[in-house]
């Protein structure tokens, strides 16, 4: 494994193009595709930080394009109705996507042939069919296709990764992941967001997609890319009056050769939560909050507050710039990586299939990848 990793690192650095220090220090030229996603605040809050400059914004909805929170940060002349026109006129290095999950494919279809890198909000795609097409385009045109999760930037998750890698709690035997909130309507998500978030086509599902993706992403990483054996899921509509078209509660059990993972994703929690319990052969890790955790090593429980993550590993936009400028190396199972997130989509699709059939979905060598092989690590 060490020899393989060393070879990959050497190949990575040897392949780096000649980029001067002055070019590296220039702000990333960033395009924004869509304005309907509730996570738009992430780019708004960082718009004047200096590590990127927004060169263009594309939004098809006339009303939303005319009245949005980015208007205070970006000149009106840089807003476009057509994404293709925005790309050709402003020539961004990378695009961040704030549209429906279904539209991720459309954005990649336009960006990849132009050599423009893409970062989408979680999850990568609505289906393995979409994911496979996106992966093929990214690989053909040699672009980064990253997926952004809030939990990627939690110091406690990275400390859990380090501790499990060092064997601090023995071999991982079980992981329970808890994600969700009271519901998108209940917490006041905007209509432009909920119109597609609660649509089975545009979002691919309900809570199973919206929050099930976190657990699939984290466990693929924590298990260093280990392939799952099967997925069994139960999807519920506890509030059919509010969410008649999609599930609002999902329980997903993913079995691996080494352990069992239970992902509990819901729009019915009485509070916001993104926490995780990792059990090992001689201890446990309770990742309670982004900054606080508890570790039991077989003798005593210790509360920890890991140090804040360092740039570019502490922020989606620092990370995107570093990836585009070839300043970092990604393992295939890393949280933002294409390979990890292809598996996320496969697990979520299997969960939906399992819930519909009432049976577990089993992976074998052929089922674990798309016909073109795009879902292989």
TIFI-601788 format. One record per residue (C-alpha): residue in one letter; residue number from 1; x, y, z. Coordinates in pm, 1 decimal, always signed. Example, Ala and Ser with C-alpha at 12.3 -4.5 7.8 and 13.67 -1.06 7.14 Angstrom:
<recs>
> A, 1, +1230.0, -450.0, +780.0 .
> S, 2, +1367.0, -106.0, +714.0 .
</recs>
This chain:
<recs>
> X, 1, +0.0, +0.0, +0.0 .
> X, 2, +281.2, +244.0, +87.6 .
> X, 3, +459.6, +169.8, -241.9 .
> X, 4, +137.9, +228.7, -437.8 .
> X, 5, +71.5, +555.4, -255.7 .
> X, 6, +430.8, +672.2, -309.7 .
> X, 7, +405.8, +592.9, -680.5 .
> X, 8, +77.3, +785.9, -704.3 .
> X, 9, +230.4, +1085.7, -530.7 .
> X, 10, +534.6, +1084.4, -758.4 .
> X, 11, +313.6, +1057.4, -1066.2 .
> X, 12, +96.7, +1342.0, -936.7 .
> X, 13, +383.8, +1582.2, -879.2 .
> X, 14, +559.7, +1488.6, -1202.4 .
> X, 15, +239.7, +1566.4, -1393.1 .
> X, 16, +199.3, +1915.3, -1248.0 .
> X, 17, +202.4, +2187.4, -1512.9 .
> X, 18, +447.4, +2473.6, -1481.3 .
> X, 19, +258.7, +2724.7, -1264.6 .
> X, 20, +442.5, +3024.9, -1130.9 .
> X, 21, +409.5, +3143.9, -773.3 .
> X, 22, +238.6, +3458.1, -900.1 .
> X, 23, -21.1, +3248.8, -1082.3 .
> X, 24, -75.7, +3030.2, -775.6 .
> X, 25, -144.1, +3334.9, -562.5 .
> X, 26, -399.8, +3484.8, -801.1 .
> X, 27, -763.5, +3449.3, -685.4 .
> X, 28, -951.4, +3157.0, -835.5 .
> X, 29, -1182.0, +3268.5, -1117.5 .
> X, 30, -1511.4, +3123.6, -998.1 .
> X, 31, -1844.1, +3089.4, -1174.1 .
> X, 32, -2172.6, +3023.2, -995.2 .
> X, 33, -2430.1, +2796.3, -1161.1 .
> X, 34, -2775.4, +2844.8, -1011.4 .
> X, 35, -2908.4, +3040.5, -716.5 .
> X, 36, -3183.4, +2815.0, -580.2 .
> X, 37, -2983.4, +2606.6, -331.1 .
> X, 38, -3016.6, +2695.1, +35.8 .
> X, 39, -2640.6, +2660.5, +77.0 .
> X, 40, -2581.3, +2967.9, -138.7 .
> X, 41, -2486.0, +3151.2, +181.9 .
> X, 42, -2153.0, +2965.7, +173.9 .
> X, 43, -2028.3, +3156.6, -129.2 .
> X, 44, -2193.4, +3482.2, -18.9 .
> X, 45, -2016.3, +3477.1, +316.5 .
> X, 46, -1677.3, +3424.0, +151.1 .
> X, 47, -1723.2, +3641.9, -159.0 .
> X, 48, -1495.9, +3920.3, -36.0 .
> X, 49, -1233.8, +3704.3, +133.8 .
> X, 50, -987.6, +3727.6, -153.3 .
> X, 51, -905.7, +3365.6, -242.4 .
> X, 52, -1157.7, +3368.2, -529.6 .
> X, 53, -1336.2, +3621.1, -744.7 .
> X, 54, -1682.3, +3557.7, -885.7 .
> X, 55, -1656.7, +3625.9, -1258.2 .
> X, 56, -2007.6, +3519.3, -1355.3 .
> X, 57, -2341.3, +3390.7, -1223.8 .
> X, 58, -2592.4, +3190.5, -1430.1 .
> X, 59, -2957.1, +3147.5, -1327.6 .
> X, 60, -3246.1, +3056.6, -1558.4 .
> X, 61, -3522.7, +3192.6, -1333.6 .
> X, 62, -3572.5, +3563.1, -1416.7 .
> X, 63, -3718.7, +3644.7, -1075.9 .
> X, 64, -3444.9, +3469.1, -884.1 .
> X, 65, -3173.6, +3618.3, -1102.6 .
> X, 66, -3307.2, +3969.5, -1037.3 .
> X, 67, -3353.0, +3928.0, -661.3 .
> X, 68, -3092.3, +3724.5, -478.1 .
> X, 69, -2839.8, +3771.1, -199.5 .
> X, 70, -2540.5, +3766.1, -434.7 .
> X, 71, -2655.6, +4095.6, -588.4 .
> X, 72, -2483.8, +4280.8, -302.7 .
> X, 73, -2151.8, +4110.2, -381.8 .
> X, 74, -2143.7, +4078.9, -761.5 .
> X, 75, -2196.3, +4341.9, -1029.2 .
> X, 76, -2531.1, +4312.8, -1209.3 .
> X, 77, -2353.5, +4285.2, -1547.2 .
> X, 78, -2209.9, +3946.6, -1443.0 .
> X, 79, -2550.6, +3777.0, -1408.6 .
> X, 80, -2661.7, +3562.8, -1702.9 .
> X, 81, -2974.2, +3369.4, -1788.0 .
> X, 82, -2780.1, +3111.6, -1987.8 .
> X, 83, -2502.1, +2903.8, -1829.9 .
> X, 84, -2327.6, +2838.0, -2161.7 .
> X, 85, -2310.2, +3211.0, -2235.9 .
> X, 86, -2171.2, +3281.6, -1890.4 .
> X, 87, -1899.3, +3019.9, -1932.3 .
> X, 88, -1791.5, +3147.5, -2273.3 .
> X, 89, -1796.5, +3515.1, -2181.7 .
> X, 90, -1638.3, +3503.2, -1835.3 .
> X, 91, -1413.2, +3193.6, -1868.0 .
> X, 92, -1406.5, +3075.0, -1505.3 .
> X, 93, -1145.2, +2827.0, -1387.8 .
> X, 94, -1407.0, +2647.2, -1179.1 .
> X, 95, -1782.3, +2648.5, -1123.9 .
> X, 96, -1968.9, +2590.2, -799.1 .
> X, 97, -2321.5, +2454.0, -847.2 .
> X, 98, -2628.3, +2571.3, -653.4 .
> X, 99, -2900.3, +2406.7, -860.8 .
> X, 100, -3103.2, +2089.7, -817.9 .
> X, 101, -2912.4, +1761.2, -792.4 .
> X, 102, -3066.2, +1659.4, -1126.2 .
> X, 103, -2900.9, +1962.5, -1288.6 .
> X, 104, -2551.0, +1858.8, -1180.5 .
> X, 105, -2519.5, +1650.4, -1495.5 .
> X, 106, -2619.3, +1942.4, -1719.6 .
> X, 107, -2356.9, +2166.6, -1560.3 .
> X, 108, -2081.0, +1908.7, -1600.5 .
> X, 109, -2184.5, +1848.2, -1962.9 .
> X, 110, -2121.5, +2217.6, -2032.3 .
> X, 111, -1815.4, +2269.3, -1812.8 .
> X, 112, -1608.2, +1956.9, -1876.7 .
> X, 113, -1550.4, +2002.5, -2253.3 .
> X, 114, -1436.6, +2358.6, -2176.7 .
> X, 115, -1184.2, +2234.6, -1920.7 .
> X, 116, -1368.7, +2403.0, -1635.0 .
> X, 117, -1352.5, +2228.6, -1297.3 .
> X, 118, -1676.2, +2170.9, -1104.7 .
> X, 119, -1772.0, +2147.8, -739.7 .
> X, 120, -2130.1, +2041.0, -664.8 .
> X, 121, -2320.0, +2048.1, -339.9 .
> X, 122, -2385.7, +1703.7, -194.9 .
> X, 123, -2465.4, +1449.2, -324.6 .
> X, 124, -2290.5, +1411.3, -658.4 .
> X, 125, -2591.5, +1295.9, -862.0 .
> X, 126, -2949.4, +1168.3, -850.7 .
> X, 127, -2862.6, +825.8, -994.3 .
> X, 128, -2575.3, +601.5, -1094.1 .
> X, 129, -2666.5, +666.5, -1457.4 .
> X, 130, -2613.1, +1041.7, -1409.4 .
> X, 131, -2304.9, +981.7, -1193.1 .
> X, 132, -2145.2, +755.2, -1452.5 .
> X, 133, -2195.3, +1008.9, -1729.7 .
> X, 134, -2051.5, +1285.8, -1513.7 .
> X, 135, -1749.4, +1075.2, -1419.7 .
> X, 136, -1681.6, +983.4, -1781.7 .
> X, 137, -1686.2, +1350.6, -1882.6 .
> X, 138, -1461.4, +1455.3, -1593.7 .
> X, 139, -1206.5, +1187.5, -1677.0 .
> X, 140, -1216.2, +1246.3, -2051.7 .
> X, 141, -1154.8, +1619.6, -2014.5 .
> X, 142, -924.4, +1591.4, -1712.5 .
> X, 143, -1120.4, +1817.1, -1477.0 .
> X, 144, -1172.8, +1795.9, -1103.8 .
> X, 145, -1530.1, +1699.9, -1010.4 .
> X, 146, -1563.8, +1755.2, -636.5 .
> X, 147, -1855.7, +1719.2, -397.8 .
> X, 148, -1898.3, +1953.9, -102.2 .
> X, 149, -2036.1, +1836.4, +234.0 .
> X, 150, -2058.2, +2045.0, +548.3 .
> X, 151, -1915.7, +1754.1, +747.5 .
> X, 152, -1598.4, +1747.3, +536.8 .
> X, 153, -1475.5, +2050.1, +729.6 .
> X, 154, -1543.7, +1919.6, +1083.9 .
> X, 155, -1224.3, +1884.3, +1285.8 .
> X, 156, -1383.0, +1602.2, +1488.7 .
> X, 157, -1439.9, +1391.2, +1178.0 .
> X, 158, -1076.0, +1427.7, +1078.9 .
> X, 159, -963.1, +1340.1, +1430.9 .
> X, 160, -1184.6, +1030.5, +1419.1 .
> X, 161, -1021.9, +937.1, +1087.9 .
> X, 162, -675.4, +976.5, +1238.0 .
> X, 163, -758.8, +782.0, +1553.3 .
> X, 164, -918.5, +491.1, +1369.1 .
> X, 165, -623.7, +480.2, +1131.6 .
> X, 166, -388.7, +448.6, +1429.4 .
> X, 167, -600.4, +170.4, +1581.2 .
> X, 168, -692.8, +376.0, +1888.2 .
> X, 169, -1019.7, +182.8, +1934.0 .
> X, 170, -911.7, -141.2, +1767.8 .
> X, 171, -1080.0, -263.2, +1452.1 .
> X, 172, -1397.9, -78.2, +1352.6 .
> X, 173, -1698.0, -305.9, +1410.1 .
> X, 174, -1994.1, -66.5, +1377.6 .
> X, 175, -2062.4, +291.2, +1268.1 .
> X, 176, -2388.4, +473.4, +1342.3 .
> X, 177, -2438.5, +801.6, +1158.6 .
> X, 178, -2714.6, +1046.9, +1254.2 .
> X, 179, -2802.6, +1331.0, +1017.6 .
> X, 180, -3094.1, +1564.3, +962.8 .
> X, 181, -3323.3, +1821.7, +1116.3 .
> X, 182, -3692.7, +1890.6, +1174.3 .
> X, 183, -3763.6, +1919.1, +801.2 .
> X, 184, -3697.1, +2173.7, +523.5 .
> X, 185, -4036.2, +2339.4, +561.2 .
> X, 186, -4009.7, +2334.1, +939.0 .
> X, 187, -3672.0, +2510.2, +948.1 .
> X, 188, -3778.4, +2772.8, +693.6 .
> X, 189, -3599.1, +2676.1, +370.6 .
> X, 190, -3695.0, +2906.4, +83.3 .
> X, 191, -3950.7, +2808.7, -179.1 .
> X, 192, -3692.6, +2815.2, -457.5 .
> X, 193, -3504.2, +2547.1, -260.3 .
> X, 194, -3791.8, +2328.3, -142.5 .
> X, 195, -3955.5, +2325.3, -487.2 .
> X, 196, -3682.9, +2087.5, -605.6 .
> X, 197, -3564.5, +1947.2, -270.9 .
> X, 198, -3900.8, +1774.0, -223.6 .
> X, 199, -3927.3, +1655.2, -585.2 .
> X, 200, -3838.6, +1286.3, -648.1 .
> X, 201, -3694.6, +1363.6, -992.4 .
> X, 202, -3506.3, +1686.8, -927.3 .
> X, 203, -3362.1, +1571.0, -592.6 .
> X, 204, -3370.4, +1195.9, -651.2 .
> X, 205, -3561.0, +1136.1, -325.9 .
> X, 206, -3620.7, +1301.4, +10.1 .
> X, 207, -3429.5, +1257.3, +332.6 .
> X, 208, -3258.6, +947.2, +193.9 .
> X, 209, -3076.5, +1171.4, -56.3 .
> X, 210, -3056.4, +1493.7, +142.5 .
> X, 211, -2905.6, +1337.3, +454.9 .
> X, 212, -2831.0, +974.6, +371.4 .
> X, 213, -2541.2, +1096.0, +157.9 .
> X, 214, -2347.8, +1220.1, +462.7 .
> X, 215, -2323.3, +877.1, +619.2 .
> X, 216, -2233.0, +704.0, +292.8 .
> X, 217, -1961.9, +961.7, +228.1 .
> X, 218, -1811.2, +950.1, +577.9 .
> X, 219, -1806.1, +572.6, +606.4 .
> X, 220, -1651.2, +525.5, +262.4 .
> X, 221, -1373.5, +754.0, +388.5 .
> X, 222, -1339.7, +605.9, +737.0 .
> X, 223, -1317.0, +256.3, +588.8 .
> X, 224, -1053.1, +374.9, +341.0 .
> X, 225, -1254.6, +282.5, +34.0 .
> X, 226, -1367.3, -63.9, +144.3 .
> X, 227, -1646.1, -182.7, -82.5 .
> X, 228, -1987.5, -261.2, +66.3 .
> X, 229, -2143.7, -605.2, +40.4 .
> X, 230, -2510.7, -509.7, +68.3 .
> X, 231, -2760.5, -235.3, +144.9 .
> X, 232, -3095.3, -271.8, +320.2 .
> X, 233, -3317.5, +29.9, +380.8 .
> X, 234, -3653.1, +138.0, +517.2 .
> X, 235, -3792.0, +469.3, +389.8 .
> X, 236, -4090.1, +630.2, +561.3 .
> X, 237, -4329.5, +920.3, +507.8 .
> X, 238, -4407.3, +1030.2, +859.6 .
> X, 239, -4546.1, +1364.6, +738.3 .
> X, 240, -4724.4, +1282.3, +410.1 .
> X, 241, -4925.5, +1603.5, +433.3 .
> X, 242, -4603.2, +1804.2, +404.8 .
> X, 243, -4388.2, +1569.5, +195.9 .
> X, 244, -4631.2, +1368.0, -19.7 .
> X, 245, -4386.9, +1287.4, -300.7 .
> X, 246, -4071.8, +1181.1, -116.1 .
> X, 247, -3956.8, +1002.1, +197.5 .
> X, 248, -3891.8, +1212.1, +507.8 .
> X, 249, -3718.4, +941.6, +712.2 .
> X, 250, -3458.5, +686.8, +605.0 .
> X, 251, -3278.9, +406.0, +785.0 .
> X, 252, -3001.3, +251.8, +576.5 .
> X, 253, -2797.3, -52.4, +682.1 .
> X, 254, -2479.5, -105.3, +482.8 .
> X, 255, -2278.2, -420.1, +543.8 .
> X, 256, -1905.0, -431.1, +477.9 .
> X, 257, -1659.2, -719.4, +510.4 .
> X, 258, -1524.4, -557.4, +827.1 .
> X, 259, -1828.6, -396.8, +992.6 .
> X, 260, -2190.1, -281.8, +977.8 .
> X, 261, -2296.1, +79.7, +917.2 .
> X, 262, -2634.1, +221.6, +1011.0 .
> X, 263, -2724.9, +557.5, +856.3 .
> X, 264, -3019.9, +738.6, +1012.6 .
> X, 265, -3124.1, +1026.4, +787.8 .
> X, 266, -3438.8, +1217.8, +869.9 .
> X, 267, -3646.2, +1531.0, +834.6 .
> X, 268, -3811.3, +1429.9, +1161.8 .
> X, 269, -3541.8, +1479.6, +1422.7 .
> X, 270, -3650.2, +1718.8, +1699.2 .
> X, 271, -3318.1, +1903.8, +1650.4 .
> X, 272, -3044.6, +1964.1, +1395.1 .
> X, 273, -2781.5, +1692.6, +1405.1 .
> X, 274, -2475.6, +1567.3, +1220.6 .
> X, 275, -2310.5, +1331.7, +1466.1 .
> X, 276, -2161.1, +985.1, +1451.6 .
> X, 277, -2072.2, +690.3, +1677.3 .
> X, 278, -1782.1, +467.4, +1576.4 .
> X, 279, -1739.9, +142.5, +1769.8 .
> X, 280, -1423.2, -62.6, +1769.9 .
> X, 281, -1306.6, -392.5, +1913.0 .
> X, 282, -1175.5, -218.7, +2223.4 .
> X, 283, -1331.8, +127.1, +2238.4 .
> X, 284, -1550.8, +388.7, +2075.6 .
> X, 285, -1548.7, +740.4, +1931.9 .
> X, 286, -1850.3, +965.3, +1973.3 .
> X, 287, -1822.4, +1251.6, +1727.9 .
> X, 288, -2076.6, +1480.4, +1894.3 .
> X, 289, -2033.1, +1819.1, +1724.1 .
> X, 290, -1806.2, +1979.6, +1462.9 .
> X, 291, -1559.8, +2063.5, +1742.4 .
> X, 292, -1633.2, +1825.0, +2031.5 .
> X, 293, -1597.9, +1447.9, +2070.2 .
> X, 294, -1553.4, +1166.2, +2323.5 .
> X, 295, -1312.0, +875.9, +2294.3 .
> X, 296, -1314.1, +554.4, +2501.0 .
> X, 297, -996.5, +347.9, +2464.8 .
> X, 298, -1103.1, +48.6, +2674.2 .
> X, 299, -1010.1, +209.5, +3004.5 .
> X, 300, -1164.7, +554.5, +3026.7 .
> X, 301, -1366.5, +805.9, +2827.5 .
> X, 302, -1191.7, +1130.3, +2736.3 .
> X, 303, -1353.1, +1445.2, +2597.3 .
> X, 304, -1156.9, +1607.2, +2315.2 .
> X, 305, -1164.8, +1931.6, +2120.6 .
> X, 306, -932.5, +1875.7, +1824.1 .
> X, 307, -743.3, +2177.1, +1689.7 .
> X, 308, -907.0, +2357.8, +1398.7 .
> X, 309, -821.9, +2221.9, +1056.7 .
> X, 310, -561.1, +2409.5, +856.6 .
> X, 311, -616.6, +2555.4, +510.8 .
> X, 312, -691.8, +2428.8, +252.7 .
> X, 313, -849.2, +2137.0, +442.0 .
> X, 314, -1081.2, +2355.0, +650.8 .
> X, 315, -1299.3, +2511.7, +382.7 .
> X, 316, -1462.0, +2410.6, +54.9 .
> X, 317, -1337.4, +2712.4, -139.2 .
> X, 318, -978.8, +2692.3, -15.7 .
> X, 319, -989.1, +2324.0, -107.3 .
> X, 320, -1134.2, +2386.7, -452.9 .
> X, 321, -866.8, +2643.6, -532.5 .
> X, 322, -589.6, +2413.3, -407.9 .
> X, 323, -724.6, +2126.1, -618.9 .
> X, 324, -755.8, +2337.4, -933.5 .
> X, 325, -404.0, +2476.1, -885.4 .
> X, 326, -266.9, +2123.4, -826.6 .
> X, 327, -147.6, +2205.0, -475.8 .
> X, 328, -296.7, +1895.8, -308.5 .
> X, 329, -314.9, +1522.2, -368.2 .
> X, 330, -642.6, +1331.1, -323.0 .
> X, 331, -675.3, +970.8, -219.3 .
> X, 332, -955.6, +793.8, -411.4 .
> X, 333, -1158.5, +758.9, -89.9 .
> X, 334, -1117.9, +1122.2, +23.9 .
> X, 335, -1438.4, +1298.9, +118.4 .
> X, 336, -1460.3, +1531.8, -182.4 .
> X, 337, -1322.5, +1286.2, -436.6 .
> X, 338, -1508.3, +1160.1, -740.1 .
> X, 339, -1447.5, +794.3, -651.9 .
> X, 340, -1587.9, +826.9, -300.6 .
> X, 341, -1894.6, +1007.3, -425.3 .
> X, 342, -1964.7, +757.9, -701.7 .
> X, 343, -1999.7, +504.3, -422.0 .
> X, 344, -2225.1, +741.3, -228.0 .
> X, 345, -2466.7, +752.5, -520.8 .
> X, 346, -2452.8, +374.1, -562.1 .
> X, 347, -2534.2, +320.9, -194.1 .
> X, 348, -2824.4, +568.8, -202.4 .
> X, 349, -2967.3, +417.9, -519.5 .
> X, 350, -2944.0, +71.4, -362.9 .
> X, 351, -3121.6, +204.2, -52.6 .
> X, 352, -3413.4, +328.0, -263.5 .
> X, 353, -3427.5, -3.6, -451.7 .
> X, 354, -3420.1, -196.4, -124.4 .
> X, 355, -3702.4, +8.8, +26.3 .
> X, 356, -3915.6, -46.8, -281.2 .
> X, 357, -3859.0, -423.2, -287.0 .
> X, 358, -3837.7, -487.2, +86.6 .
> X, 359, -3518.5, -685.2, +24.5 .
> X, 360, -3147.3, -620.0, +60.8 .
> X, 361, -2951.0, -520.8, -247.6 .
> X, 362, -2629.4, -718.4, -279.5 .
> X, 363, -2317.3, -598.9, -457.6 .
> X, 364, -2084.2, -827.5, -645.7 .
> X, 365, -1801.4, -746.6, -883.2 .
> X, 366, -2037.5, -653.2, -1164.8 .
> X, 367, -2315.0, -490.4, -965.1 .
> X, 368, -2068.4, -269.2, -781.3 .
> X, 369, -1989.7, -73.0, -1094.1 .
> X, 370, -2168.6, +77.6, -1389.9 .
> X, 371, -2145.2, -97.4, -1730.2 .
> X, 372, -1866.2, +142.8, -1829.2 .
> X, 373, -1673.3, +74.9, -1511.1 .
> X, 374, -1709.3, +431.0, -1381.7 .
> X, 375, -1792.0, +324.2, -1027.7 .
> X, 376, -1472.4, +132.0, -971.0 .
> X, 377, -1213.2, +265.9, -730.2 .
</recs>
